[in-house]
Amino acid sequence: MESCDVLIVGGGPAGSSCAWQLRQHGLDVMVMDKAGFPRNKVCAGWITPSVVEALRLDTEDYARQHVLQPITAFRTGLIDGRELETQYPATVSYGIRRCEFDDYLLQRSGARLLQGLSMESIKRHGSGWLVNDAITAPLVIGAGGHFCPVARFMGAKLGADEPAIAAKEIEFEMSPEQRDACQVRGDTPELYFCQDMKGYGWCLRKGNHLNIGLGREDNHLLSEQLRHFCDFLKQRGRIPQNIPDSFHGHAYLLYGHAARKQIDDGMLLVGDAAGLAYPQSGEGIRPAVESGLMAATTILEAMGDYRSKQLLPYASRLVTRFGPIASPRSTGPAYLRNFLAGKLLNNKWFTRHVVLDRWFLHTHQAAMQTT
Ligand SMILES: Cc1cc2nc3c(=O)[nH]c(=O)nc-3n(C[C@H](O)[C@H](O)[C@H](O)COP(=O)(O)OP(=O)(O)OC[C@H]3O[C@@H](n4cnc5c(N)ncnc54)[C@H](O)[C@@H]3O)c2cc1C
């Protein structure tokens, strides 16, 4: 039988950030992940500078061995509509490859790693837990993403009754011919909103890799919408004609659109397991990292007493950071929303200050500081 102070289920950005912070304060942490790292994660792979700051990433060191594409501009518009380019004087985001980024963070965390091991069972063991009949821990953290088994154990109805974002993407290495034919620049990702404003498509170039995808509030006709988006990019000459069609799908929750229980006695959820992605952009890495760090702070303060009332400060920290969970506001009649969106996305001021700075870059919210 193995034991540890904290067992984290899931080694993505949420789990590894939490593990890293706990290890810095001397706790014995195990991270269990069903995948062997490096592993792929369906994701565009775009991070904001707050992630770099909160994790104290040494970008020069990281860039020596991994793709780190600085982003200084965006091309935006409606699918089939006009395009606008917005330039920034400095780096406002980075493109990373999740297979590299997640592996780097997990190895750096200093936790004991149980890779290729899925969480299959969890039972009470004294005041703590027995996982897979093999590991005991007084506290278990659910960091297993949207389909996290700890979230399921805590009562989440995974895949049912939850209004999830459905998304599909592909990331592939371009051949020299494809590189020549690709007009998308590494420093200028392209974002195009669906005509009904229920989602958007993106195209990011990271070194020789190209990532294309589309996410929507509903999965109605997702494949058709994606095909239409790719045709649009090809017609405008933005991407090569001969891209692979092996798109992968995934789902996740937007903060405030569904409320999963976040804490219980000896248990808490972080990242996608808790449903924390930003509602306007779908950015989930920053909330995953920040929730992992907030969970670690709460755990350290609890000093070994992990009854749910001792973990309540974690829930309060989430509300302070991401706002109260309210039912999503009505966005008005569809025809009006579409008309306004079409007009506003042609407007340079609105695109820079609202769409990009506020919705996508969250420049109004300072990076989280850790000790
Ligand atoms: C198509 C798409 C594009 C996206 N693009 C972006 C983007 O550009 N930028 C951004 O910020 N966000 C993006 N997101 C959201 C982002 O990917 C997630 O919010 C983020 O990965 C959440 O991190 P996490 O650590 O909570 O979960 P994950 O990264 O999903 O990690 C969960 C881990 O848990 C493991 N696991 C699952 N089940 C078990 C089990 N039973 N036992 C053990 N381990 C298990 C998995 O193997 C995985 O490694 C995108 C999402 C999608 C679907």
Ligand as a Chemical Component Dictionary entry (heavy atoms), coordinates in Angstrom:
data_LIG
# 
_chem_comp.id                   LIG 
_chem_comp.type                 NON-POLYMER 
_chem_comp.pdbx_formal_charge   0 
_chem_comp.three_letter_code    LIG 
# 
loop_
_chem_comp_atom.comp_id 
_chem_comp_atom.atom_id 
_chem_comp_atom.alt_atom_id 
_chem_comp_atom.type_symbol 
_chem_comp_atom.charge 
_chem_comp_atom.model_Cartn_x 
_chem_comp_atom.model_Cartn_y 
_chem_comp_atom.model_Cartn_z 
_chem_comp_atom.pdbx_ordinal 
LIG C1  C1  C 0 -10.589 22.185 -28.890 1  
LIG C2  C2  C 0 -10.170 22.921 -27.646 2  
LIG C3  C3  C 0 -9.332  24.018 -27.750 3  
LIG C4  C4  C 0 -8.898  24.690 -26.597 4  
LIG N1  N1  N 0 -8.016  25.723 -26.714 5  
LIG C5  C5  C 0 -7.577  26.370 -25.620 6  
LIG C6  C6  C 0 -6.564  27.368 -25.715 7  
LIG O1  O1  O 0 -6.028  27.664 -26.792 8  
LIG N2  N2  N 0 -6.173  28.001 -24.566 9  
LIG C7  C7  C 0 -6.714  27.695 -23.351 10 
LIG O2  O2  O 0 -6.345  28.327 -22.345 11 
LIG N3  N3  N 0 -7.635  26.725 -23.229 12 
LIG C8  C8  C 0 -8.071  26.031 -24.320 13 
LIG N4  N4  N 0 -8.951  24.997 -24.183 14 
LIG C9  C9  C 0 -9.370  24.595 -22.840 15 
LIG C10 C10 C 0 -8.220  23.828 -22.160 16 
LIG O3  O3  O 0 -7.750  22.806 -23.017 17 
LIG C11 C11 C 0 -8.673  23.206 -20.829 18 
LIG O4  O4  O 0 -9.413  24.160 -20.105 19 
LIG C12 C12 C 0 -7.462  22.756 -19.999 20 
LIG O5  O5  O 0 -6.784  21.700 -20.629 21 
LIG C13 C13 C 0 -7.903  22.322 -18.601 22 
LIG O6  O6  O 0 -6.797  21.780 -17.916 23 
LIG P1  P1  P 0 -7.015  20.646 -16.792 24 
LIG O7  O7  O 0 -5.692  20.417 -16.192 25 
LIG O8  O8  O 0 -8.156  21.012 -15.931 26 
LIG O9  O9  O 0 -7.507  19.343 -17.605 27 
LIG P2  P2  P 0 -6.789  18.493 -18.747 28 
LIG O10 O10 O 0 -5.785  19.311 -19.436 29 
LIG O11 O11 O 0 -7.915  17.902 -19.534 30 
LIG O12 O12 O 0 -6.031  17.339 -17.973 31 
LIG C14 C14 C 0 -6.742  16.311 -17.339 32 
LIG C15 C15 C 0 -5.837  15.097 -17.163 33 
LIG O13 O13 O 0 -6.563  14.112 -16.416 34 
LIG C16 C16 C 0 -6.266  12.837 -16.908 35 
LIG N5  N5  N 0 -7.349  11.926 -16.552 36 
LIG C17 C17 C 0 -8.617  11.903 -17.019 37 
LIG N6  N6  N 0 -9.304  10.875 -16.488 38 
LIG C18 C18 C 0 -8.462  10.237 -15.652 39 
LIG C19 C19 C 0 -8.584  9.079  -14.823 40 
LIG N7  N7  N 0 -9.703  8.357  -14.760 41 
LIG N8  N8  N 0 -7.528  8.695  -14.092 42 
LIG C20 C20 C 0 -6.348  9.387  -14.154 43 
LIG N9  N9  N 0 -6.179  10.476 -14.946 44 
LIG C21 C21 C 0 -7.214  10.902 -15.691 45 
LIG C22 C22 C 0 -6.116  13.063 -18.406 46 
LIG O14 O14 O 0 -5.319  12.045 -19.017 47 
LIG C23 C23 C 0 -5.447  14.436 -18.474 48 
LIG O15 O15 O 0 -4.032  14.343 -18.572 49 
LIG C24 C24 C 0 -9.373  24.298 -25.317 50 
LIG C25 C25 C 0 -10.236 23.193 -25.209 51 
LIG C26 C26 C 0 -10.621 22.496 -26.359 52 
LIG C27 C27 C 0 -11.526 21.302 -26.213 53 
# 
loop_
_chem_comp_bond.comp_id 
_chem_comp_bond.atom_id_1 
_chem_comp_bond.atom_id_2 
_chem_comp_bond.value_order 
_chem_comp_bond.pdbx_ordinal 
LIG C1  C2  SING 1  
LIG C2  C3  SING 2  
LIG C2  C26 DOUB 3  
LIG C3  C4  DOUB 4  
LIG C4  N1  SING 5  
LIG C4  C24 SING 6  
LIG N1  C5  DOUB 7  
LIG C5  C6  SING 8  
LIG C5  C8  SING 9  
LIG C6  O1  DOUB 10 
LIG C6  N2  SING 11 
LIG N2  C7  SING 12 
LIG C7  O2  DOUB 13 
LIG C7  N3  SING 14 
LIG N3  C8  DOUB 15 
LIG C8  N4  SING 16 
LIG N4  C9  SING 17 
LIG N4  C24 SING 18 
LIG C9  C10 SING 19 
LIG C10 O3  SING 20 
LIG C10 C11 SING 21 
LIG C11 O4  SING 22 
LIG C11 C12 SING 23 
LIG C12 O5  SING 24 
LIG C12 C13 SING 25 
LIG C13 O6  SING 26 
LIG O6  P1  SING 27 
LIG P1  O7  DOUB 28 
LIG P1  O8  SING 29 
LIG P1  O9  SING 30 
LIG O9  P2  SING 31 
LIG P2  O10 DOUB 32 
LIG P2  O11 SING 33 
LIG P2  O12 SING 34 
LIG O12 C14 SING 35 
LIG C14 C15 SING 36 
LIG C15 O13 SING 37 
LIG C15 C23 SING 38 
LIG O13 C16 SING 39 
LIG C16 N5  SING 40 
LIG C16 C22 SING 41 
LIG N5  C17 SING 42 
LIG N5  C21 SING 43 
LIG C17 N6  DOUB 44 
LIG N6  C18 SING 45 
LIG C18 C19 SING 46 
LIG C18 C21 DOUB 47 
LIG C19 N7  SING 48 
LIG C19 N8  DOUB 49 
LIG N8  C20 SING 50 
LIG C20 N9  DOUB 51 
LIG N9  C21 SING 52 
LIG C22 O14 SING 53 
LIG C22 C23 SING 54 
LIG C23 O15 SING 55 
LIG C24 C25 DOUB 56 
LIG C25 C26 SING 57 
LIG C26 C27 SING 58 
# 
